[in-house]
Amino acid sequence: MVVTRNRVSLNGILLLMVILFITACGPPGPRALLQGRKSLETGRTAEALEELKTAVALLPTNAAAWNYLGVACHRAGLLTNALEAYSRAIKLDRDLLEARFNLGCLLLDQNRLDAAKLELTAYTLRRGTEPEGWLKLGLSHLRAREASSAEKCFREVLRLQTNNVEALNGLGLAQLQRNRPREAAESFASALAWQPDYRPALLNLATVSQQQLKDRPEALRRYREYLALQPRAEDWEAVNAVARALEQPPGVPARTLTNDPTGNAAPLLVDSTNQTKPSTPQIAATKSPTASRALSNSIVSKPLSNPTATTPTTTTPPPEVVKLAPEPAIKAAPVEVKPAVTNPISTAQVGALVNSPTQKTEHRGVLSRLNPSKSEPKPSAGSPVATETVSVASMKIAAPPSAGRSGSVSADLPKPANRREAEAALAQGQQAQRSNRDVEALQFFRRATQLDPSYFEAYYCLGLTAFKIRSFQTALSAWRSALALRPNSPDARYNLALTLKASNHPEDAAAELEKLLSVHPDEARAHLTLGNLYAGQLKDVPRARKHYHRVLQLDPRNPQAQAIRYWLVANPG
């Protein structure tokens, strides 16, 4: 059943009254549920608790009833019971996102941060346009000292709601965790520009001005503003003592406001929940498509940061594919060549030697830094490479997965040729690449492969640069030549798969990744990309689940682990 959910409004209250009138003589289960909800909305928590206990006894499979019971227990301080009720609601209806939000808030109040992040991430994946979900998720990351993730969440709140003082205060705390005190002070000041009496930002700005910025006059001014607020805060005496110490001559050291009375702890900085009671769920009004229908399966409720807001929110459909960050970027060349060049090749010479003119293509950002796999040689920074002579007797050439799509490779392995000049061309290409002259770098790398067709690193750099400028056919040819020289290179095989994926050949990309995993079964990046392919273009949920599960086994702390878990729940095998 599709339910339209609105903020608390006069229309919502009138609708509820009509529904109550129509169902007054209806079944006792829905009637108890509606009465419990009405009691919650009017602040009669004890009555709501009893009515909702009756509702879940009569409607034991109604997820909304369990969610409302969780709200009532949450407000009454029965946190264990609230946890059980929210969990029961989610078990009955995994798409009841309000219950996930409520559970996430409860877990955050209990400082169970990993579990809170899981539920709040599930909520923001489906309700990405609602700022309160991002705000709570940001607070979870902030308390876990995951400053970068917290900052992203708070910025998302501010994108949706520019005057959210809690988000501005949280952003300042995240910036302070990242050792950016001036930016933090600006964020606290921005919060105060919107709400001058917002206590957490005021106290935080005073503390940062005193401790990090060493600005005694500004700190004293902010402390005095905090002390002037009515009613007095519980920490008024401690803050007053710090302010009086700051009034002393500059030669006298000022006291530090800390969490520890001995003065040994870190400065006292507060998020939006430090000076308030734990999150109290609030009710959102709902509307049934048919007023006369029993509402046993149509009522939802979730806490709201601003219960007076009347702007309707929109919902987003469930994700078909795990919304992960892009797959690990094409890995850069596994070597850094710095030979002694006696006769460097000029740019004009290289341009005259290429087989075909290079077209201008769109640049799509910068690839990752040099990051060779463990199986490849890793010379120390700045050291010359010890080049490798290929043993042609033990090599086999990997045939292209589909004729005409990716080019072909000669059946005979090339023999080492003019390696010294090839190294010189490669070094010049890398220098051009560092200066973001990618088209010029491509020409040098192609010249290096012509001078020595057995030079693995030259093909690798050629594929890397061609991929960067989206010349996918050149990149595919380069990766295949590199794999002909080193068939077991996990980086070259992975890069070939990513290039096939980028050039809209998902079946071939999956085939290459399967080959990679047959040799290197613990490559988490390959499992992740395969999971995305099967969940997306290839529409193969069972295989996607297999590879996503393997990512979680190999890398349980992967930044996208929570998103993967939610996708697995939403797409059962």
VOKELUM-928506 format. One record per residue (C-alpha): chain; x, y, z; residue number from 1. Coordinates in nm, 3 decimals, m for minus. Last residue first. Layout:
N
(A (X Y Z) NUM)
...
END
This chain:
573
(A (1.873 m1.425 m0.249) 573)
(A (1.735 m1.123 m0.069) 572)
(A (1.768 m0.782 m0.240) 571)
(A (1.682 m0.511 0.014) 570)
(A (1.886 m0.680 0.288) 569)
(A (2.181 m0.726 0.055) 568)
(A (2.154 m0.363 m0.056) 567)
(A (2.161 m0.254 0.309) 566)
(A (2.471 m0.458 0.374) 565)
(A (2.643 m0.314 0.066) 564)
(A (2.564 0.042 0.173) 563)
(A (2.711 m0.030 0.516) 562)
(A (3.027 m0.179 0.368) 561)
(A (3.085 0.117 0.135) 560)
(A (3.383 0.262 0.324) 559)
(A (3.526 m0.092 0.347) 558)
(A (3.570 m0.189 0.710) 557)
(A (3.465 m0.552 0.653) 556)
(A (3.726 m0.590 0.375) 555)
(A (3.770 m0.956 0.278) 554)
(A (3.448 m1.093 0.424) 553)
(A (3.243 m0.785 0.332) 552)
(A (3.377 m0.794 m0.023) 551)
(A (3.292 m1.166 m0.043) 550)
(A (2.932 m1.096 0.053) 549)
(A (2.916 m0.836 m0.226) 548)
(A (3.051 m1.097 m0.468) 547)
(A (2.792 m1.360 m0.387) 546)
(A (2.508 m1.108 m0.366) 545)
(A (2.588 m0.982 m0.717) 544)
(A (2.590 m1.338 m0.843) 543)
(A (2.242 m1.402 m0.701) 542)
(A (2.114 m1.060 m0.823) 541)
(A (2.206 m1.098 m1.189) 540)
(A (2.082 m0.784 m1.365) 539)
(A (2.385 m0.757 m1.599) 538)
(A (2.393 m0.376 m1.615) 537)
(A (2.351 m0.314 m1.243) 536)
(A (2.364 m0.577 m0.970) 535)
(A (2.591 m0.802 m1.177) 534)
(A (2.821 m0.516 m1.272) 533)
(A (2.826 m0.367 m0.924) 532)
(A (2.906 m0.704 m0.767) 531)
(A (3.178 m0.758 m1.023) 530)
(A (3.330 m0.422 m0.932) 529)
(A (3.327 m0.509 m0.562) 528)
(A (3.463 m0.860 m0.615) 527)
(A (3.746 m0.716 m0.826) 526)
(A (3.828 m0.454 m0.559) 525)
(A (3.833 m0.725 m0.290) 524)
(A (4.108 m0.923 m0.467) 523)
(A (4.111 m1.237 m0.250) 522)
(A (4.060 m1.490 m0.532) 521)
(A (4.380 m1.388 m0.716) 520)
(A (4.422 m1.642 m0.998) 519)
(A (4.057 m1.733 m1.060) 518)
(A (3.967 m1.385 m0.936) 517)
(A (4.146 m1.220 m1.228) 516)
(A (3.977 m1.449 m1.480) 515)
(A (3.639 m1.365 m1.326) 514)
(A (3.729 m0.998 m1.358) 513)
(A (3.807 m1.045 m1.726) 512)
(A (3.473 m1.218 m1.788) 511)
(A (3.284 m0.945 m1.600) 510)
(A (3.442 m0.678 m1.822) 509)
(A (3.351 m0.878 m2.132) 508)
(A (2.987 m0.896 m2.021) 507)
(A (2.987 m0.526 m1.924) 506)
(A (3.103 m0.395 m2.265) 505)
(A (2.999 m0.030 m2.239) 504)
(A (3.337 0.138 m2.300) 503)
(A (3.371 0.214 m1.927) 502)
(A (3.316 m0.154 m1.842) 501)
(A (3.574 m0.265 m2.096) 500)
(A (3.818 m0.010 m1.952) 499)
(A (3.748 m0.131 m1.599) 498)
(A (3.812 m0.490 m1.703) 497)
(A (4.142 m0.400 m1.872) 496)
(A (4.243 m0.211 m1.558) 495)
(A (4.175 m0.521 m1.347) 494)
(A (4.383 m0.738 m1.579) 493)
(A (4.670 m0.486 m1.581) 492)
(A (4.658 m0.457 m1.201) 491)
(A (4.638 m0.830 m1.137) 490)
(A (4.946 m0.904 m1.352) 489)
(A (4.922 m1.278 m1.418) 488)
(A (4.945 m1.263 m1.798) 487)
(A (5.265 m1.055 m1.791) 486)
(A (5.388 m0.989 m2.147) 485)
(A (5.060 m1.072 m2.320) 484)
(A (4.892 m0.887 m2.035) 483)
(A (5.073 m0.566 m2.128) 482)
(A (4.972 m0.608 m2.492) 481)
(A (4.613 m0.659 m2.384) 480)
(A (4.627 m0.348 m2.162) 479)
(A (4.764 m0.137 m2.448) 478)
(A (4.502 m0.252 m2.700) 477)
(A (4.223 m0.177 m2.454) 476)
(A (4.368 0.167 m2.378) 475)
(A (4.390 0.259 m2.747) 474)
(A (4.029 0.149 m2.796) 473)
(A (3.924 0.341 m2.484) 472)
(A (4.055 0.684 m2.577) 471)
(A (3.882 0.829 m2.273) 470)
(A (4.155 1.086 m2.192) 469)
(A (4.232 0.903 m1.867) 468)
(A (4.196 0.561 m2.028) 467)
(A (4.455 0.653 m2.290) 466)
(A (4.689 0.770 m2.014) 465)
(A (4.671 0.446 m1.817) 464)
(A (4.684 0.223 m2.122) 463)
(A (5.001 0.397 m2.246) 462)
(A (5.152 0.380 m1.898) 461)
(A (5.095 0.004 m1.888) 460)
(A (5.218 m0.046 m2.242) 459)
(A (5.542 0.133 m2.152) 458)
(A (5.576 m0.061 m1.826) 457)
(A (5.556 m0.395 m2.007) 456)
(A (5.845 m0.318 m2.246) 455)
(A (5.859 m0.612 m2.492) 454)
(A (5.764 m0.395 m2.791) 453)
(A (6.080 m0.184 m2.737) 452)
(A (6.115 0.126 m2.956) 451)
(A (5.751 0.106 m3.067) 450)
(A (5.627 0.070 m2.709) 449)
(A (5.832 0.374 m2.604) 448)
(A (5.690 0.579 m2.894) 447)
(A (5.338 0.501 m2.772) 446)
(A (5.440 0.623 m2.426) 445)
(A (5.582 0.946 m2.571) 444)
(A (5.267 1.010 m2.776) 443)
(A (5.038 0.950 m2.479) 442)
(A (5.243 1.193 m2.270) 441)
(A (5.184 1.465 m2.530) 440)
(A (4.809 1.404 m2.514) 439)
(A (4.823 1.402 m2.133) 438)
(A (5.004 1.729 m2.073) 437)
(A (4.896 1.738 m1.708) 436)
(A (5.245 1.847 m1.593) 435)
(A (5.297 1.510 m1.421) 434)
(A (5.194 1.346 m1.747) 433)
(A (5.459 1.535 m1.941) 432)
(A (5.725 1.409 m1.700) 431)
(A (5.587 1.057 m1.727) 430)
(A (5.607 1.077 m2.103) 429)
(A (5.966 1.201 m2.090) 428)
(A (6.059 0.909 m1.866) 427)
(A (5.888 0.665 m2.103) 426)
(A (6.076 0.807 m2.403) 425)
(A (6.409 0.767 m2.224) 424)
(A (6.316 0.415 m2.115) 423)
(A (6.240 0.327 m2.477) 422)
(A (6.576 0.468 m2.580) 421)
(A (6.752 0.232 m2.337) 420)
(A (6.527 m0.065 m2.413) 419)
(A (6.602 m0.080 m2.783) 418)
(A (6.470 m0.429 m2.850) 417)
(A (6.346 m0.710 m2.627) 416)
(A (6.157 m0.971 m2.829) 415)
(A (5.786 m0.952 m2.899) 414)
(A (5.570 m1.250 m2.807) 413)
(A (5.428 m1.433 m3.104) 412)
(A (5.052 m1.479 m3.141) 411)
(A (5.008 m1.107 m3.205) 410)
(A (4.741 m0.942 m3.002) 409)
(A (4.400 m0.831 m3.123) 408)
(A (4.174 m0.531 m3.094) 407)
(A (3.913 m0.480 m2.828) 406)
(A (3.581 m0.518 m3.000) 405)
(A (3.675 m0.678 m3.330) 404)
(A (3.687 m1.024 m3.184) 403)
(A (3.550 m1.075 m2.837) 402)
(A (3.734 m1.187 m2.523) 401)
(A (4.081 m1.114 m2.660) 400)
(A (4.316 m1.414 m2.643) 399)
(A (4.557 m1.429 m2.352) 398)
(A (4.904 m1.505 m2.485) 397)
(A (5.104 m1.775 m2.317) 396)
(A (5.447 m1.718 m2.164) 395)
(A (5.700 m1.975 m2.046) 394)
(A (5.930 m1.975 m2.349) 393)
(A (5.921 m1.594 m2.389) 392)
(A (6.107 m1.528 m2.065) 391)
(A (6.074 m1.152 m2.037) 390)
(A (6.382 m0.952 m1.940) 389)
(A (6.307 m0.724 m1.646) 388)
(A (6.418 m0.370 m1.588) 387)
(A (6.567 m0.274 m1.252) 386)
(A (6.404 0.063 m1.216) 385)
(A (6.600 0.370 m1.112) 384)
(A (6.530 0.503 m0.760) 383)
(A (6.322 0.818 m0.709) 382)
(A (6.085 0.666 m0.455) 381)
(A (6.187 0.312 m0.369) 380)
(A (6.122 0.045 m0.625) 379)
(A (5.796 m0.150 m0.595) 378)
(A (5.804 m0.463 m0.813) 377)
(A (5.455 m0.604 m0.883) 376)
(A (5.283 m0.877 m0.683) 375)
(A (5.200 m0.646 m0.395) 374)
(A (5.000 m0.424 m0.626) 373)
(A (5.139 m0.097 m0.746) 372)
(A (5.001 0.235 m0.622) 371)
(A (5.128 0.531 m0.821) 370)
(A (4.874 0.806 m0.762) 369)
(A (4.511 0.774 m0.861) 368)
(A (4.380 0.920 m1.181) 367)
(A (4.306 1.288 m1.231) 366)
(A (3.978 1.417 m1.367) 365)
(A (3.768 1.345 m1.674) 364)
(A (3.959 1.505 m1.960) 363)
(A (3.758 1.538 m2.279) 362)
(A (3.925 1.430 m2.598) 361)
(A (4.128 1.607 m2.862) 360)
(A (4.218 1.367 m3.136) 359)
(A (4.560 1.210 m3.164) 358)
(A (4.686 1.176 m3.520) 357)
(A (4.773 0.821 m3.629) 356)
(A (5.089 0.608 m3.632) 355)
(A (5.297 0.826 m3.402) 354)
(A (5.647 0.915 m3.522) 353)
(A (5.596 1.280 m3.618) 352)
(A (5.456 1.371 m3.278) 351)
(A (5.751 1.201 m3.113) 350)
(A (5.996 1.404 m3.314) 349)
(A (5.815 1.730 m3.233) 348)
(A (5.815 1.650 m2.862) 347)
(A (6.190 1.604 m2.871) 346)
(A (6.359 1.273 m2.801) 345)
(A (6.628 1.283 m2.537) 344)
(A (6.978 1.191 m2.649) 343)
(A (7.186 1.103 m2.339) 342)
(A (6.908 1.015 m2.097) 341)
(A (7.028 0.875 m1.764) 340)
(A (6.738 0.661 m1.657) 339)
(A (6.454 0.776 m1.431) 338)
(A (6.176 0.519 m1.463) 337)
(A (5.903 0.507 m1.199) 336)
(A (5.742 0.166 m1.190) 335)
(A (5.400 0.009 m1.136) 334)
(A (5.225 0.254 m1.369) 333)
(A (4.904 0.393 m1.232) 332)
(A (4.608 0.193 m1.113) 331)
(A (4.283 0.260 m1.291) 330)
(A (4.059 0.396 m1.021) 329)
(A (3.906 0.184 m0.749) 328)
(A (3.539 0.142 m0.839) 327)
(A (3.332 0.455 m0.818) 326)
(A (3.172 0.518 m0.479) 325)
(A (2.893 0.282 m0.399) 324)
(A (2.521 0.324 m0.442) 323)
(A (2.439 m0.047 m0.427) 322)
(A (2.225 m0.114 m0.728) 321)
(A (1.849 m0.113 m0.765) 320)
(A (1.814 0.163 m0.509) 319)
(A (1.473 0.193 m0.341) 318)
(A (1.261 0.472 m0.488) 317)
(A (1.308 0.826 m0.356) 316)
(A (1.068 1.004 m0.127) 315)
(A (0.957 1.363 m0.136) 314)
(A (0.896 1.592 0.156) 313)
(A (0.599 1.812 0.224) 312)
(A (0.671 2.157 0.371) 311)
(A (0.473 2.204 0.691) 310)
(A (0.749 2.248 0.946) 309)
(A (0.626 2.265 1.306) 308)
(A (0.782 1.933 1.410) 307)
(A (1.137 2.056 1.333) 306)
(A (1.392 1.780 1.396) 305)
(A (1.122 1.523 1.324) 304)
(A (1.087 1.181 1.483) 303)
(A (0.917 0.917 1.270) 302)
(A (0.570 0.777 1.229) 301)
(A (0.395 0.547 0.990) 300)
(A (0.032 0.441 0.964) 299)
(A (m0.097 0.243 0.668) 298)
(A (m0.112 m0.124 0.762) 297)
(A (m0.390 m0.149 1.021) 296)
(A (m0.561 0.163 0.893) 295)
(A (m0.907 0.014 0.835) 294)
(A (m1.046 0.174 0.519) 293)
(A (m1.305 0.449 0.552) 292)
(A (m1.059 0.729 0.487) 291)
(A (m0.928 0.581 0.165) 290)
(A (m0.583 0.686 0.048) 289)
(A (m0.476 0.709 0.412) 288)
(A (m0.302 1.022 0.531) 287)
(A (m0.021 1.040 0.782) 286)
(A (0.085 1.292 1.043) 285)
(A (0.446 1.287 1.163) 284)
(A (0.498 1.227 1.533) 283)
(A (0.793 1.325 1.748) 282)
(A (1.060 1.102 1.892) 281)
(A (1.260 1.247 2.182) 280)
(A (1.634 1.249 2.124) 279)
(A (1.824 1.239 2.452) 278)
(A (1.805 1.547 2.675) 277)
(A (1.993 1.857 2.575) 276)
(A (2.334 2.008 2.635) 275)
(A (2.546 1.752 2.458) 274)
(A (2.292 1.688 2.180) 273)
(A (2.383 1.961 1.929) 272)
(A (2.752 1.895 1.962) 271)
(A (2.958 2.034 2.245) 270)
(A (3.324 2.118 2.284) 269)
(A (3.488 2.106 2.627) 268)
(A (3.861 2.144 2.581) 267)
(A (4.052 1.815 2.621) 266)
(A (4.106 1.678 2.968) 265)
(A (4.362 1.775 3.232) 264)
(A (4.175 2.061 3.397) 263)
(A (4.116 1.868 3.719) 262)
(A (3.740 1.914 3.680) 261)
(A (3.755 1.703 3.358) 260)
(A (3.536 1.792 3.063) 259)
(A (3.745 2.100 3.016) 258)
(A (3.725 2.479 3.018) 257)
(A (4.086 2.588 3.034) 256)
(A (4.197 2.837 3.297) 255)
(A (4.382 3.147 3.192) 254)
(A (4.754 3.190 3.252) 253)
(A (4.839 3.524 3.421) 252)
(A (5.068 3.735 3.203) 251)
(A (4.773 3.860 2.999) 250)
(A (4.622 4.040 3.300) 249)
(A (4.313 3.867 3.448) 248)
(A (3.980 3.889 3.266) 247)
(A (4.047 3.548 3.112) 246)
(A (4.033 3.394 3.459) 245)
(A (3.691 3.546 3.513) 244)
(A (3.568 3.391 3.188) 243)
(A (3.699 3.048 3.288) 242)
(A (3.524 3.067 3.627) 241)
(A (3.202 3.178 3.458) 240)
(A (3.213 2.876 3.228) 239)
(A (3.240 2.642 3.525) 238)
(A (2.960 2.819 3.714) 237)
(A (2.727 2.821 3.413) 236)
(A (2.767 2.447 3.341) 235)
(A (2.399 2.372 3.412) 234)
(A (2.295 2.648 3.172) 233)
(A (2.134 2.964 3.303) 232)
(A (1.784 3.043 3.184) 231)
(A (1.856 3.278 3.027) 230)
(A (2.166 3.359 2.825) 229)
(A (2.408 3.613 2.972) 228)
(A (2.674 3.351 3.051) 227)
(A (2.697 3.252 2.683) 226)
(A (2.738 3.614 2.574) 225)
(A (3.009 3.655 2.840) 224)
(A (3.191 3.345 2.711) 223)
(A (3.174 3.485 2.358) 222)
(A (3.328 3.817 2.459) 221)
(A (3.598 3.645 2.664) 220)
(A (3.693 3.421 2.370) 219)
(A (3.707 3.720 2.134) 218)
(A (3.928 3.917 2.374) 217)
(A (4.154 3.615 2.446) 216)
(A (4.225 3.522 2.083) 215)
(A (4.465 3.228 2.116) 214)
(A (4.322 3.068 1.798) 213)
(A (4.330 2.709 1.925) 212)
(A (4.247 2.738 2.295) 211)
(A (4.065 3.066 2.359) 210)
(A (3.897 3.124 2.024) 209)
(A (3.816 2.753 2.001) 208)
(A (3.651 2.755 2.344) 207)
(A (3.448 3.070 2.277) 206)
(A (3.333 2.939 1.940) 205)
(A (3.231 2.608 2.100) 204)
(A (3.034 2.784 2.375) 203)
(A (2.842 2.993 2.124) 202)
(A (2.788 2.703 1.884) 201)
(A (2.644 2.483 2.161) 200)
(A (2.428 2.764 2.307) 199)
(A (2.233 2.885 2.005) 198)
(A (2.138 3.235 2.127) 197)
(A (2.247 3.419 1.811) 196)
(A (2.050 3.191 1.576) 195)
(A (2.126 3.240 1.205) 194)
(A (2.441 3.444 1.257) 193)
(A (2.523 3.216 1.548) 192)
(A (2.540 2.915 1.316) 191)
(A (2.766 3.112 1.082) 190)
(A (2.994 3.198 1.375) 189)
(A (3.029 2.827 1.460) 188)
(A (3.116 2.755 1.096) 187)
(A (3.371 3.037 1.084) 186)
(A (3.532 2.915 1.406) 185)
(A (3.563 2.566 1.255) 184)
(A (3.730 2.709 0.944) 183)
(A (3.980 2.883 1.168) 182)
(A (4.032 2.569 1.376) 181)
(A (4.122 2.335 1.087) 180)
(A (4.279 2.044 1.277) 179)
(A (4.063 1.772 1.117) 178)
(A (3.878 1.724 1.446) 177)
(A (3.818 2.101 1.439) 176)
(A (3.663 2.072 1.095) 175)
(A (3.429 1.803 1.226) 174)
(A (3.334 2.023 1.522) 173)
(A (3.262 2.317 1.290) 172)
(A (3.050 2.099 1.064) 171)
(A (2.851 1.985 1.366) 170)
(A (2.779 2.347 1.463) 169)
(A (2.673 2.429 1.107) 168)
(A (2.458 2.116 1.098) 167)
(A (2.289 2.205 1.425) 166)
(A (2.235 2.561 1.300) 165)
(A (2.035 2.449 0.996) 164)
(A (2.002 2.774 0.797) 163)
(A (2.113 2.638 0.458) 162)
(A (1.867 2.349 0.449) 161)
(A (1.918 2.096 0.169) 160)
(A (2.276 2.188 0.086) 159)
(A (2.332 2.251 0.454) 158)
(A (2.226 1.895 0.538) 157)
(A (2.459 1.762 0.267) 156)
(A (2.740 1.967 0.416) 155)
(A (2.671 1.804 0.752) 154)
(A (2.694 1.457 0.601) 153)
(A (3.019 1.530 0.417) 152)
(A (3.175 1.676 0.733) 151)
(A (3.082 1.366 0.932) 150)
(A (3.247 1.140 0.675) 149)
(A (3.569 1.342 0.693) 148)
(A (3.562 1.364 1.071) 147)
(A (3.527 0.996 1.150) 146)
(A (3.581 1.062 1.520) 145)
(A (3.313 0.804 1.614) 144)
(A (3.124 1.092 1.776) 143)
(A (3.140 1.283 1.449) 142)
(A (3.032 0.984 1.241) 141)
(A (2.718 0.942 1.453) 140)
(A (2.653 1.318 1.451) 139)
(A (2.673 1.316 1.071) 138)
(A (2.423 1.030 1.052) 137)
(A (2.185 1.229 1.272) 136)
(A (2.215 1.534 1.049) 135)
(A (2.189 1.332 0.727) 134)
(A (1.860 1.182 0.844) 133)
(A (1.729 1.520 0.960) 132)
(A (1.802 1.678 0.620) 131)
(A (1.543 1.484 0.419) 130)
(A (1.625 1.469 0.048) 129)
(A (1.826 1.148 0.070) 128)
(A (1.533 0.945 0.197) 127)
(A (1.618 0.603 0.056) 126)
(A (1.995 0.596 0.105) 125)
(A (1.954 0.834 0.397) 124)
(A (1.752 0.575 0.595) 123)
(A (1.986 0.283 0.537) 122)
(A (2.274 0.508 0.641) 121)
(A (2.083 0.595 0.956) 120)
(A (2.038 0.229 1.044) 119)
(A (2.403 0.134 0.987) 118)
(A (2.538 0.449 1.149) 117)
(A (2.340 0.377 1.466) 116)
(A (2.477 0.022 1.484) 115)
(A (2.834 0.148 1.456) 114)
(A (2.771 0.430 1.704) 113)
(A (2.617 0.259 1.999) 112)
(A (2.635 0.588 2.194) 111)
(A (2.304 0.513 2.369) 110)
(A (2.150 0.832 2.226) 109)
(A (2.289 0.729 1.885) 108)
(A (2.122 0.389 1.921) 107)
(A (1.790 0.560 1.990) 106)
(A (1.831 0.794 1.693) 105)
(A (1.913 0.501 1.463) 104)
(A (1.611 0.309 1.591) 103)
(A (1.383 0.603 1.514) 102)
(A (1.532 0.639 1.166) 101)
(A (1.497 0.268 1.098) 100)
(A (1.138 0.275 1.224) 99)
(A (1.061 0.567 0.991) 98)
(A (1.213 0.369 0.705) 97)
(A (0.941 0.107 0.710) 96)
(A (1.090 m0.075 0.410) 95)
(A (1.214 m0.369 0.620) 94)
(A (0.858 m0.442 0.723) 93)
(A (0.803 m0.711 0.986) 92)
(A (1.165 m0.725 1.094) 91)
(A (1.180 m0.347 1.091) 90)
(A (0.879 m0.323 1.323) 89)
(A (1.026 m0.586 1.558) 88)
(A (1.352 m0.393 1.577) 87)
(A (1.165 m0.073 1.661) 86)
(A (0.971 m0.253 1.936) 85)
(A (1.278 m0.422 2.085) 84)
(A (1.475 m0.097 2.095) 83)
(A (1.180 0.085 2.251) 82)
(A (1.154 m0.183 2.520) 81)
(A (1.522 m0.143 2.603) 80)
(A (1.486 0.235 2.601) 79)
(A (1.193 0.262 2.840) 78)
(A (1.250 0.637 2.882) 77)
(A (0.882 0.721 2.839) 76)
(A (0.951 0.897 2.512) 75)
(A (1.131 0.592 2.371) 74)
(A (0.858 0.361 2.500) 73)
(A (0.594 0.568 2.315) 72)
(A (0.803 0.585 1.997) 71)
(A (0.866 0.209 2.012) 70)
(A (0.494 0.147 2.050) 69)
(A (0.441 0.359 1.741) 68)
(A (0.691 0.145 1.550) 67)
(A (0.524 m0.173 1.672) 66)
(A (0.187 m0.048 1.547) 65)
(A (0.341 0.048 1.212) 64)
(A (0.485 m0.301 1.166) 63)
(A (0.146 m0.471 1.203) 62)
(A (0.208 m0.842 1.250) 61)
(A (0.098 m0.857 1.616) 60)
(A (m0.224 m0.660 1.553) 59)
(A (m0.437 m0.739 1.862) 58)
(A (m0.144 m0.752 2.106) 57)
(A (0.028 m0.475 1.910) 56)
(A (m0.273 m0.247 1.954) 55)
(A (m0.321 m0.328 2.324) 54)
(A (0.038 m0.229 2.393) 53)
(A (m0.033 0.080 2.184) 52)
(A (m0.321 0.182 2.410) 51)
(A (m0.116 0.134 2.727) 50)
(A (0.180 0.334 2.599) 49)
(A (m0.040 0.607 2.454) 48)
(A (m0.196 0.663 2.795) 47)
(A (0.145 0.704 2.956) 46)
(A (0.268 0.930 2.674) 45)
(A (m0.015 1.183 2.683) 44)
(A (0.166 1.443 2.470) 43)
(A (m0.121 1.530 2.236) 42)
(A (0.038 1.360 1.938) 41)
(A (0.118 1.051 2.142) 40)
(A (m0.240 1.025 2.266) 39)
(A (m0.367 1.050 1.908) 38)
(A (m0.133 0.769 1.805) 37)
(A (m0.254 0.550 2.084) 36)
(A (m0.615 0.618 1.990) 35)
(A (m0.544 0.527 1.630) 34)
(A (m0.372 0.202 1.729) 33)
(A (m0.644 0.109 1.974) 32)
(A (m0.908 0.162 1.703) 31)
(A (m0.707 m0.041 1.451) 30)
(A (m0.704 m0.335 1.695) 29)
(A (m1.058 m0.297 1.832) 28)
(A (m1.229 m0.342 1.495) 27)
(A (m1.461 m0.056 1.398) 26)
(A (m1.713 0.137 1.603) 25)
(A (m1.503 0.449 1.627) 24)
(A (m1.363 0.382 1.280) 23)
(A (m1.543 0.663 1.099) 22)
(A (m1.501 0.911 1.383) 21)
(A (m1.133 0.828 1.427) 20)
(A (m1.080 0.866 1.053) 19)
(A (m1.249 1.206 1.056) 18)
(A (m1.040 1.318 1.354) 17)
(A (m0.724 1.198 1.183) 16)
(A (m0.811 1.398 0.874) 15)
(A (m0.864 1.709 1.085) 14)
(A (m0.524 1.660 1.247) 13)
(A (m0.356 1.614 0.910) 12)
(A (m0.526 1.920 0.768) 11)
(A (m0.411 2.127 1.064) 10)
(A (m0.053 2.020 1.005) 9)
(A (0.208 1.769 1.125) 8)
(A (0.429 1.691 0.829) 7)
(A (0.289 1.479 0.549) 6)
(A (0.319 1.110 0.453) 5)
(A (0.145 0.970 0.144) 4)
(A (0.108 0.594 0.183) 3)
(A (0.137 0.340 m0.095) 2)
(A (0.000 0.000 0.000) 1)
END
